[in-house]
Amino acid sequence: MYRLFRNRNGQTTAEYAILIGLVVAALVTIQTYVKRGLQGRFKTEVDDMAAGTAQLGTTKQYLF
C-alpha cells in the first residue's frame, strides 16, 4: 500500500496540468462573451455621442 502513495510527484503534476487546462478552456470560452459586451458598450457610447451632436450643424451661430 505504501508503494502506491510513495511517488506523488506524477500525480501532483497531472493535477496541475488538468487545473491549468480547465482554466485555459474557461478563458477561451468567456472570451467571446467579453468581446460582445465590450462591443455593445462601445456602440452604445458612440450612439449616445452621435445623438448629442446631431443638432450642432443645424443652428445658426450669428444672426445678421
N, C-alpha and C positions, 0 to 999 in steps of 0.2 A: 504494500500500500504506500509505503514511503517513496518508492521509486516514481510513482505517478505524479507526486507533488514536488519532486526534487528539482526538476527543470521547468521553472515557471517563466523564464525569460521569453521563450517562444510564445507562451500563452499571453503574456502581457503585451508583446509586440503585436500579436494578432488582434487583441482587443483594441489597441490604439489605432491600428490600421482600419478596423471596422468603424470606430468612432470618427476618425477623420473622413472616411468615405461618406458616412451619413451626413456630416456637417457640409461637405462639399456638395452633395446631392441636394441638400436643403437650400443652400445658397444659389445654386443653379436654378432651382425651381422658383424661388422667390424673386429672382432677377427680373423675370417678365412682369410680375405684378408691380414691382417698384418702378420699373421703367414706364409702365402705363400710368401709374399715379403721378409721376413727375411730369409726363407729357400732358396729362389732364390739367394739372395745376398751372403749367406754363400757358396752355391755351386759354384758360380762364383769365389769367392776368393780362394776356395780350388782348383778349376780347374786351375786358374792362377798360384798358388803356385806349383802345380804338373807340369805344363808346364815349369816353370822356373827352376825346379830342375831335369828335365828329363835327362839332359846331365851330371850330376855330377858323375855318376859311370862309364862313358864310356871313360873318358880321363885318360891318364897315368900321374901320378904325377911326377915320377922320370924316367929319361931316363938313361939306362945303356948301 
